[in-house]
Amino acid sequence: MSCSVKVEVNNKIEIYEIDKVAKQASGAVMLRNGKAVVLATVAYDEKPSEEDFLPLTVQYVEKAYAVGKIPGGFIKRENRPGDFETLTSRIVDRSLRPLFPKGYTYPTQITIMVMSADSDVDLQTMAINAASAALFLSDIPVNKNVCGVRIGKVDDQLIINPSQSALEESTLDLFVAGTKDELLMIEMKVNATEENEVVSVVDIDPMMSTGMGENIISVHKMNELGNDEVLEALSFAGEAIKVASLAYEEGFTPYKKEDAVLSFTQSKEDSNLLTYIQEFYHDKIVAAIQQMAKSERAGELAKISKEIMLDDTAIKENWDFTLIENMVNKYKKGLVRSMILREGKRADGRGLKDVRDISIETNILPSVHSSCLFTRGQTQALVALTLGNAKDAQQYDLLTAKETQYENFMVHYNFPGFSVGEASMLRAPGRRELGHGNLAKRAIEPSINLDKSETVRLVSEILESNGSSSMATVCGGSLALKAADLDVEKLVAGVAMGLVVEEDQYAILTDIMGLEDHDGDMDFKIAGTRDGITALQMDIKLGGIDQQTLKEAIYQASEARDHILDIMEKASDAIVLNEEVLPSQSIFSLDPSTFGAIIGQAGKNIKEIIEKFEVSIDLDRDSGKVKVEGENNAKVEAACDHIREVAAARNEQKRDKKPTPVFKEGQVFDGLVKRIVDFGAFVELPGGVDGLLHISKLSDDRVEKVTDIVNIDDKVKVKILGQKGNKIELGFIEKV
């Protein structure tokens, strides 16, 4: 029988409808929050996989009908998932994967469908909470509830689950998933803001002066978070997760299905074989571990397994190859972890806090706008940057946004098989590539000040990978921005931290390599500047992590980040721009009231400037910014000088121009004829302004020529007929 569970926690009212729909799935809930409705289902195959891993697939899908839309394009149905759907699927997967019991190898599918959307409801939070509820209620033996919360920061105050409108004003976007006891997954980014700042007119372009000795300009602000601020936000999130998880446990437990009778795969083990490996192959496995490349290490371990297989002892004991391979890998893993915990030594000889050797080269690709080859140990990223304009921005649709969105800062991450010694074909980016590129983008984006007319694309080609290629992308990407001579506020560096835990012992590792990622218990990526953190991503394999360990990892990462930034700053100082191919641009500010003179009647002036100097010009009336771009630096500078001269002349005109006196209808004055035109004469009046004496006002009879009545320098008596602004109409009385 279907039922509803209402949970009111953390600024949300969630209604979970259980056993109402999708009843043939192992677990299903329909979650309602505001006008948003999400369906989450869990299903698994009855036959377990023969492989020793968890075959879990998570798919988050947004339906166009959820907001009353028909999909665009030729095919009128949902097609391949968008980036937001893919990234949300990854978040749910990373949060729920640690909950499955060890040895569970049944192919399992978690599907989350957005069936009704609300523009002010966080769909990612709904997705993870609905999926967790469906998993907990199913007959899969998962007995913990996971809760996802988003933390924002507005006016220096932390907010639980801010509305989408509040999130747009927030300087922090922190998404955390966990159980009542521990945190499982972290995604964090900071949002740059524009702040008004009062400055002296001598500090900015004098064209912007208001004449008051100071002016207000908009300033880009990065808003990095210090270590303690991050820990405070994580603690805040942890408390919110605990409250919600307890509420879910109380609400869902009465409706949980009985655990299914399942068989759990046990790794093939033999203590005698393990002792044999330790006795006779210890040194060879140590040597294999020291082969840092994944392909070389795997090859050496495979050779050892084959060698053992041919031993007389192996033949007598009837040890098969799968068992031998499992035990060799088990011994290797134990050896790696033991060296770290008991000796404070890592496979490559580093101490726990040591960063691998770093080398940096910039602008090594002569035809590319800018580039950076960043190498850290055996991880190497070649990051190439391309500059574009507004029309080059990536268009995309969000389910809850009415208008098409534009992305003018892109980070694309590619991971070819040869980077880890694999002979595999190049394929379209998968979830991992999208996730790593998104992390690098979140880390770097707050440091760059782009306006809507600029587009920047960073492409990170991973040429070699042995741990933390996403953080190499952050470092290389930040320097590529500098190598393109862009407006970068601060350099951003990233480092991956690891964790090894055995009973009451633990060790935190700085700059983990692939071996430590595979055999360790945590992958915690932290990026930022010298002043704070801009992005975080954490995945935990233990089932959770406590606040104290998090604190140690964050502070240890700060030391590593400063070390990396020292090297990056030296490389930044040595940058030589690709002047021949780098598009030249200049951005400066003018008084927007001068733009009319720059544009000219029907755009005549600006067209002449564009054609003469071979440039493109963008004028922003709101901010007063002028952006000039072209392929030739000298022509760009000449165009800028010309524009400034036009603006200066216009300002001079405005300063010299006296205010028009106000006259009353019927007033009579003596004036001097200053100019004759076909339709009348302009007469100078008191105050130095001219009034128009139309030809029809010179006489009661028709006048053929103005000069038949008056000529230049004639003194005349005139009467004010009317005034509209600076236009004054006169009537003729007589010559004086």
NORFEN-V509715 format. One line per field, one symbol per residue. phi: phi as a letter, one per 40 degrees, with the letter a starting at -180 (. if undefined). burial: + if it has 16 or more other ideal C-beta (glycine too) atoms within 10 Angstrom, else -. Layout:
phi->???
burial->???
This chain:
phi->.cabbbbbafgbbbbbcbfcbfccccaabbbbagccbbbbbbaaccbcccccacccbbbbbbbcccbgbbdcgcccadbcccccccccdcccdcccdcccccgcbcdbbbbbbcbabbcbbccccccccccccccccccccbbbcbbbbbbbabfgbcbcfccccccccccbbbbbbabcbacbabbaabbcbbbcbcbccccbccccccgbgaabbcbcbcgcbcdccccccccdccccccccccccdcccdcbccccccbbbcbccbacccccccccbbdcccdccdccccdccccccccccccccdccccccccgcccccccccccccdcccdccdcccbgbbdcgcccbcccdbbbbbfcbccbdaaabbbbgbbbbbbbbbcabdcccccabbdcbcbccbbbbbbbbbbcdccbgccbccbcdcccccccccccccccdccbbbbccbbbbbbbcccabaggccccccccccccccccgccbcacbbbabbbabbbfcbaabbcfcbddcccccbabbcbbibccicbababbbbchiaccccdcccccccccccccccdcccccccccbccdcbcdcabbabbcdcccccccgcfgcccccccccbfbbbbbbcccgcbbbbacbccccccccccccccccccccdccccccccbbbcgcbbcbbcbabbdcibcbcbdggbbbcbcdcccacccbcbcccbbbdgccbbbbcciabgccbcbbcbacb
burial->----+-+-++-+-+-++++--+--++++++++++-+++++++++---+-----+-+-+++++++-++-------------+--+++++++++++++++++---+++-++++++++++++-++++++++++++++++++++-+-++++++++++----++++++---+--+++++++++++-+++++++++++--------+--++-+++-----+-+---+++++-+-+++-++-+++-++++++-+++-++--++-----+--+--+----++-++---+--++--++-++-+--+--++--++--+-----+----+---++++++++++--+++-+++----+++-+-+--++-+-+-++-+--++++++++++++++++++++++---+---++++-------++++++++---++--------+---+++++++++++++++++---++++++++++++++++++++++++++++++++++-+-++++++++++++----++++++++++++-+++++++++++--+++++++++----+---+++-++-+++-++-+++-++--++--+-++---+++++++++++-++-+++-----++--++--+-+-++++---+++++++----++-+++-+++-++--++-----------+-----+-+-+--+---++++-+---+++++-+-++----+--+--++---+-+-+-++-+----+++++----
